[in-house]
Amino acid sequence: MERRDFLQHIGALGAAAALPSTALAKPYDPAAKFDLKISDIHFRKNAAGRQLWARIYQPQGAGPFPMVLDLHGGAWTRKDRYAEEPMDRAIASSGVVVVAIDMTLSGEAPYPANIQDANYGIRWMKSKAREWNADGSSVGIYGSSTGGHIAILLAMRPRDPRYNAIPLDAPGNIDATVAYVACRSPISDPYARWQQAEKMKREQLINASKQYFKPWESIHEANPQEMLERREQVSLRPLLIMQGELDDNVLPAVQKKFADAYRAAGGDVRYELFEQSEHEWTGKPGPQTTRAQEMVKAFIAQKIGV
């Protein structure tokens, strides 16, 4: 066995050992319809002293329900737990407990502060599963744009001590492994995205990258595409990438390159191109938004078992 294959094999074994069974006590039907209870609760205070909140979308039914952590985009510099509300409602109303969290913004602290928030969020959700009528063994992530960057990093490095830096006050050895990741327009190659922003002279995005990646070299260290290219030992969880055809923020060619590299490394990845769709197409109603919502639900059903 070649060294690369050996490392991937060991990484896969480690991930399998740490990840609980994803067999649900109650089968998940993506076509189901549930009423929702929506609540906002304190999540954690970040190092800047800001109170971060979590919005919990709870299906009202017998349960236990699978769980999804929603990570918002916003170029690491803005937005909050409300950013993906249409998608969160669509997923939750099919019978999934969706938890959307605020994260530290780069103006408060650079990488990896928001990764730490999200890693803590996964562990925190698992600790709350019984309280929320959920199954903590079937936690997945939905990430949009820079939230997709965070989601992929978390899934690839579930035991990174930097990401696990925030202690969880809960019994048991709860880790940050996930069953799957679904993404809309993820920043799978932040350096390529920065180069595109430079080419398009988009000062906001140029500055967002410089503010987040401090020191600048971390744009390569925290780069999922480059992690695969340097054959870093990573966990390769099932991955859905939904990409807009007209996106000139994250180019479809860059996204497909990452999907191909993920597959070549042994990962289970589904890459879907959405015609006539830009970077944030799921933010407004329409056929392609509905298609994305249905695709995410079907992907969840496929990866946790129906």
RALIN-V32766 format. One record per backbone hydrogen bond with DSSP energy under -0.5 kcal/mol. NH is the residue of the N-H (numbers start at 1). CO is the residue of the C=O. Records with the same first field share a line. If there is no record, write none. Layout:
NH: CO, CO
//
This chain:
6: 2
7: 3
8: 4
9: 5
10: 6
11: 7
12: 8
13: 9
14: 10
15: 11
16: 12
17: 13
18: 14
19: 15
20: 18
24: 22
28: 305
29: 27
30: 28
32: 29
34: 93
37: 58
38: 36
39: 56
41: 54
43: 52
44: 52
46: 50
49: 46
52: 44, 50
54: 41
55: 100
56: 39, 54
57: 55, 98
58: 37, 56
59: 57
60: 35
61: 59
65: 133
66: 95
67: 138
68: 97
69: 140
70: 68, 99
71: 69, 142
72: 70, 101
77: 74
78: 74
83: 80
85: 82
88: 84
89: 85
90: 86
91: 87
92: 88
93: 89
94: 91
95: 92
96: 92
97: 66
98: 57, 96
99: 68
100: 55, 98
101: 70, 99
102: 53
106: 76
108: 105
109: 105
111: 212
113: 110
116: 112
117: 113
118: 114
119: 115
120: 116
121: 117
122: 118
123: 119
124: 120
125: 121
126: 122
127: 123
128: 124, 125
129: 125, 126
132: 128
133: 130
134: 129
135: 65
136: 134
138: 135
140: 67
141: 180
142: 69
143: 182
144: 71
145: 184
147: 144
148: 145
149: 145
150: 146
151: 147
152: 148
153: 149
154: 150
155: 151
156: 152
157: 153
158: 155
160: 157
164: 160
165: 162
167: 165
169: 167
170: 168
174: 172
175: 173
176: 158
179: 139
181: 238
182: 141
183: 240
184: 143
185: 242
187: 145
188: 186
193: 189
194: 190
195: 191
196: 192
197: 193
198: 194
199: 195
200: 196
201: 197, 198
202: 197
203: 201
206: 202
207: 203
208: 204
209: 205
210: 206
211: 207
212: 208
213: 209
214: 212
218: 215
219: 216
220: 217
221: 217
222: 218
223: 220
224: 222
225: 188
227: 223
228: 224
229: 225
230: 226
231: 228
232: 227
234: 232
235: 156
237: 235
238: 179
239: 268
240: 181
241: 270
242: 183, 240
243: 241, 272
245: 274
246: 277
247: 244
251: 249
254: 251
255: 251
256: 252
257: 253
258: 254
259: 255
260: 256
261: 257
262: 258
263: 259
264: 260
265: 261
266: 263
267: 262
269: 267
270: 239
272: 241, 270
274: 243
275: 273
277: 274
281: 278
283: 280
284: 281
290: 286
291: 287
292: 288
293: 289
294: 290
295: 291
296: 292
297: 293
298: 294
299: 295
300: 296
301: 297
302: 298
303: 299
304: 300
305: 301
//
